[in-house]
C-alpha cells in the first residue's frame, strides 16, 4: 500500500507531498491541474518509466535540472521507501529501495506491481500486436512473478540470436534455438492457461460493461509445434532476425465475434480493456495497486457502479469532479 509520495520538480509539482488511504483514492481538479501527473508519478515508482510514454527529460519541471520521486509503502506488515531521481545533465537515473541502489527495474514491479488504465487503452486494441502482448505479459507477471523472469530470459536469448542471424552464423544458432524453444513452450503455456481462465468470466462481465454486447479474446501462438525452430533457420536467416516465437504471437479482442479494432467504438474499446482488467482482479486478486485515469469519461452511471463494485485493491482515480451519488472514496484529493 502506498501511504505517501513526495514530488520534486516533477511536471507541474515543484515540491509537493501527497498522502493516501488504503481503499479508493480520488484525485479531482480542473484540466491542467496535475491529476494525471500524480497518477504518472505513482505508476513511475512501480515501473521506473512514464505510462504516458514520455521521455524522462520531458518530465522535469521547466527550468529545473532534475526530478525526484520519493514514496513510502507498506507491504506484508513491512514499511519500504523508494526514491527515483533523474538528472538532466548526465541523463542518469538513480533508484533506491530502502536506501540501497537498485539496477533492475523489475525489482520495483515485484515490490509494487501496478495495473494501469488510461484513455490510451484503445491503443491496446487498435495498435500493433506488441501492445496486446505487453498487456498480457504485465498481467501474468503480476499474478506470477516467475513469468517476468521467463520473459527477461527470453528477450536476452532473442537479442543474442538476432546478432547471429544478422551475421549469418548458422552453425552457432542451434543452441540458441534450443534455449528459445525451451523458454517459448513455458511462455506459451502460461499465456494459454491465463487466457483460457479469463475468457468465460471476461465474456460475462463484458456484457455488463457493453450493454449486452459480448467481448472475447483470441490467442494464436506463432509456433504451433508443426515445425521446429531449426527447420525455420533458412527463413530467419533471410529475414535477418527472429520471426517466430512468443514475441510474434497474435492476441486480438473481439466484440460480438467481430474484430473490436474495426467494429468497436472508441468508448467500447476502453470498456473492453476495463472489463478485462476487472476480470483479472476478480479472478487473481493480486496485491497490486490500480491506477485509473479518468475512467468515468466513458462510463455511464451503471458502468461506474460496476467499476467501483469491483475495486478491492488500493486504487487511484482521476476525475474532473466528484460525480453525483458516488461517495465510496476513502480519500479525496482536491487540486
C-alpha positions in Angstrom: 0.0 0.0 0.0 1.2 3.5 -0.9 0.9 5.8 2.0 2.8 8.9 0.8 4.5 10.3 -2.3 6.8 13.3 -2.5 7.4 15.0 -5.8 10.3 17.4 -6.5 10.5 19.2 -9.9 8.1 16.6 -11.4 5.9 18.0 -14.1 3.9 20.9 -12.5 4.8 20.0 -8.9 8.0 21.7 -7.7 7.8 20.4 -4.1 4.7 18.6 -3.0 3.7 15.8 -0.7 0.5 13.7 -1.1 -0.8 11.1 1.3 -3.2 8.3 0.5 -5.5 5.8 2.1 -5.9 2.0 1.8 -9.0 1.9 -0.4 -10.2 4.2 -3.2 -8.4 7.5 -3.6 -10.0 10.1 -5.8 -7.9 12.9 -7.3 -10.1 15.7 -8.7 -9.4 19.1 -10.3 -9.8 21.1 -13.5 -7.9 20.4 -16.7 -4.2 21.2 -16.3 -4.2 20.9 -12.5 -1.9 17.9 -12.5 -4.3 15.0 -11.8 -2.7 12.7 -14.4 0.7 13.9 -13.3 0.2 12.4 -9.9 -1.0 9.1 -11.3 2.0 9.2 -13.6 4.3 9.6 -10.6 2.6 6.7 -8.8 3.0 4.5 -11.8 6.6 5.5 -12.1 7.6 4.1 -8.8 6.2 0.7 -10.0 7.9 0.6 -13.4 10.6 3.3 -13.4 9.1 4.9 -16.6 6.1 7.0 -17.6 2.9 5.2 -18.6 2.4 8.2 -20.8 5.5 7.2 -22.8 7.2 10.5 -22.0 10.9 10.7 -22.0 12.4 11.3 -18.6 13.9 14.7 -19.6 10.3 15.8 -20.5 9.0 15.0 -17.0 11.3 17.6 -15.3 9.7 20.8 -14.3 10.5 23.5 -16.9 13.7 25.3 -16.0 14.9 22.6 -13.5 17.8 20.2 -13.8 16.3 17.0 -12.2 13.2 15.4 -10.8 12.8 13.2 -7.8 10.0 10.9 -6.6 10.0 9.5 -3.1 7.4 7.1 -1.8 6.5 5.4 1.4 4.9 2.0 1.2 3.7 -0.8 3.4 3.7 -4.5 2.3 3.0 -7.6 4.4 3.5 -5.5 7.6 6.8 -4.1 6.5 7.5 -0.5 5.6 9.5 0.4 2.5 10.7 3.6 0.9 11.5 4.1 -2.8 13.4 7.0 -4.3 13.8 7.6 -8.0 15.7 10.6 -9.4 16.8 11.6 -12.9 19.4 14.2 -13.7 19.2 16.1 -17.0 22.9 16.9 -17.4 24.1 13.3 -17.1 20.9 11.7 -18.4 21.2 9.3 -15.5 18.6 7.7 -13.3 19.1 6.6 -9.7 16.8 4.1 -8.0 17.0 3.4 -4.3 14.9 0.8 -2.4 15.2 1.1 1.3 18.2 3.4 0.8 20.0 0.7 -1.3 20.8 1.2 -5.0 18.8 -0.9 -7.4 19.7 -1.6 -11.1 16.9 -3.9 -12.1 13.6 -2.1 -12.5 11.8 -5.5 -12.3 12.5 -5.3 -8.5 10.2 -2.3 -8.3 7.4 -4.1 -10.1 7.7 -7.1 -7.9 7.6 -5.0 -4.8 4.9 -2.6 -6.0 3.0 -4.1 -9.0 0.6 -1.8 -10.8 -2.4 -2.2 -13.1 -2.8 1.0 -15.1 -5.8 2.0 -17.3 -5.7 5.3 -19.2 -7.5 7.0 -22.1 -4.9 5.3 -24.3 -6.4 1.8 -23.6 -8.0 1.8 -27.0 -4.4 1.7 -28.4 -4.1 -1.8 -27.0 -6.9 -2.9 -29.3 -6.0 -0.6 -32.2 -2.2 -0.8 -32.1 0.3 -3.4 -33.2 0.2 -6.9 -31.6 3.1 -5.9 -29.3 0.7 -3.7 -27.4 -1.6 -6.6 -26.6 1.3 -8.9 -25.8 2.7 -6.3 -23.4 -0.6 -6.1 -21.6 -0.9 -9.8 -21.2 2.8 -10.0 -20.1 2.2 -7.4 -17.5 -0.9 -9.1 -16.1 0.6 -12.6 -15.9 3.7 -11.1 -14.3 1.5 -9.5 -11.6 -0.2 -12.9 -11.0 3.1 -14.9 -11.2 6.5 -13.1 -10.8 8.2 -16.2 -12.3 6.7 -15.3 -15.7 8.5 -11.9 -15.6 11.8 -13.7 -15.2 11.0 -16.0 -18.1 10.3 -13.0 -20.3 13.5 -11.3 -19.3 15.5 -14.5 -20.1 13.6 -14.9 -23.4 14.4 -11.4 -24.5 18.1 -11.9 -23.8 18.0 -15.1 -26.0 16.3 -13.3 -28.8 18.8 -10.4 -28.7 21.7 -12.9 -28.9 20.1 -14.9 -31.6 19.3 -11.8 -33.7 23.0 -10.9 -33.7 23.9 -14.3 -35.1 21.1 -14.1 -37.7 22.4 -10.7 -38.9 25.9 -12.1 -39.1 24.7 -15.3 -40.8 26.4 -17.5 -38.3 24.3 -20.6 -39.0 26.3 -23.1 -37.0 26.0 -21.1 -33.8 22.2 -20.8 -34.0 21.2 -24.3 -32.9 22.0 -23.9 -29.1 20.2 -20.6 -29.1 17.2 -22.2 -30.9 17.1 -24.8 -28.1 17.1 -22.2 -25.4 14.4 -20.2 -27.2 12.3 -23.4 -27.7 12.5 -24.3 -24.0 11.5 -20.8 -22.9 8.9 -20.5 -25.6 7.0 -23.6 -24.6 6.8 -22.3 -21.0 5.7 -18.8 -22.0 3.0 -20.1 -24.4 1.8 -22.4 -21.7 1.4 -19.5 -19.3 -0.3 -17.4 -21.9 -2.7 -20.1 -23.0 -3.6 -21.1 -19.4 -4.1 -17.4 -18.4 -6.3 -16.6 -21.4 -8.4 -19.7 -21.1 -9.1 -19.0 -17.5 -10.0 -15.4 -18.3 -12.2 -15.9 -21.3 -15.6 -17.1 -19.9 -15.8 -14.6 -16.9 -14.4 -11.8 -19.2 -17.2 -12.5 -21.7 -19.8 -12.4 -18.9 -18.5 -9.2 -17.4 -18.1 -7.5 -20.8 -21.8 -7.8 -21.4 -22.4 -5.7 -18.3 -20.0 -3.1 -19.5 -21.1 -3.1 -23.1 -24.8 -3.1 -22.8 -25.2 -6.8 -23.7 -22.5 -6.9 -26.4 -20.0 -9.7 -25.7 -16.2 -9.3 -25.9 -13.8 -12.1 -26.3 -10.0 -12.6 -26.6 -8.3 -14.8 -29.2 -4.8 -16.2 -28.8 -2.7 -17.7 -31.7 0.9 -18.7 -31.0 3.3 -18.1 -33.9 4.8 -21.6 -33.2 2.2 -24.3 -33.4 4.6 -27.3 -33.0 4.4 -28.4 -36.6 7.9 -27.3 -37.3 10.9 -26.8 -35.1 13.0 -23.6 -34.9 15.9 -25.5 -36.6 13.6 -26.1 -39.6 12.9 -22.4 -39.8 16.5 -21.3 -39.8 16.5 -20.6 -43.5 13.5 -18.2 -43.3 15.0 -16.4 -40.3 18.4 -16.0 -42.0 16.7 -14.4 -44.9 14.8 -12.0 -42.6 17.9 -11.3 -40.6 16.1 -11.5 -37.3 13.9 -14.0 -35.3 10.4 -14.1 -36.8 8.9 -17.0 -34.8 8.2 -17.4 -31.1 6.2 -15.7 -28.3 7.5 -12.3 -29.4 5.4 -12.8 -32.6 2.3 -14.3 -31.0 -1.1 -12.9 -32.1 -3.6 -11.7 -29.5 -6.8 -10.0 -30.6 -10.0 -8.7 -28.9 -13.4 -9.4 -30.4 -16.8 -7.7 -29.9 -19.8 -9.8 -30.8 -17.4 -12.2 -32.6 -16.0 -9.5 -34.8 -12.7 -7.7 -34.6 -13.0 -5.0 -31.9 -10.3 -2.9 -33.8 -12.8 -2.5 -36.7 -16.2 -2.8 -35.1 -15.8 -1.3 -31.7 -16.4 2.4 -30.9 -13.6 4.3 -29.1 -15.6 4.1 -25.9 -16.3 0.4 -26.3 -12.6 -0.3 -26.8 -11.8 1.3 -23.5 -14.7 -0.6 -21.8 -13.4 -3.9 -23.2 -10.0 -3.3 -21.7 -11.5 -2.2 -18.4 -13.7 -5.3 -18.3 -10.6 -7.4 -19.0 -8.7 -5.7 -16.1 -11.6 -6.1 -13.7 -12.0 -9.8 -14.7 -8.3 -10.2 -13.8 -8.8 -8.5 -10.5 -11.8 -10.7 -9.7 -10.0 -14.0 -10.6 -6.4 -13.5 -9.4 -7.0 -11.0 -6.6 -3.4 -9.7 -6.9 -1.8 -7.4 -4.3 -1.3 -4.7 -6.9 -2.4 -1.1 -6.9 -4.8 0.1 -9.6 -4.5 3.4 -11.5 -7.5 4.6 -13.5 -7.0 7.9 -15.4 -10.5 9.5 -15.9 -12.4 6.2 -16.4 -15.8 7.9 -15.9 -15.4 9.7 -19.2 -16.6 6.6 -21.0 -18.8 5.1 -18.3 -22.5 5.8 -17.6 -23.8 5.7 -14.1 -24.5 1.9 -14.3 -21.0 1.3 -15.6 -19.4 3.5 -12.9 -21.2 1.5 -10.3 -19.9 -1.8 -11.8 -16.3 -0.5 -11.8 -16.4 0.7 -8.2 -18.0 -2.5 -7.0 -15.0 -4.5 -8.4 -12.3 -2.3 -6.8 -10.9 -4.0 -3.7 -7.3 -3.0 -4.1 -5.8 0.3 -3.3 -6.9 2.4 -6.2 -6.1 5.9 -7.6 -8.7 7.5 -9.8 -8.6 10.9 -11.5 -11.7 12.8 -12.4 -12.6 16.5 -13.1 -15.1 16.5 -10.3 -17.0 14.2 -7.8 -19.8 12.5 -9.7 -23.2 12.9 -8.1 -24.1 9.9 -6.0 -20.6 8.4 -5.8 -19.4 8.5 -2.2 -17.4 5.4 -1.9 -14.0 7.1 -1.8 -11.7 6.8 1.3 -9.7 9.9 0.3 -10.5 12.8 -2.0 -7.6 14.9 -3.1 -8.8 18.2 -4.5 -6.2 20.1 -6.6 
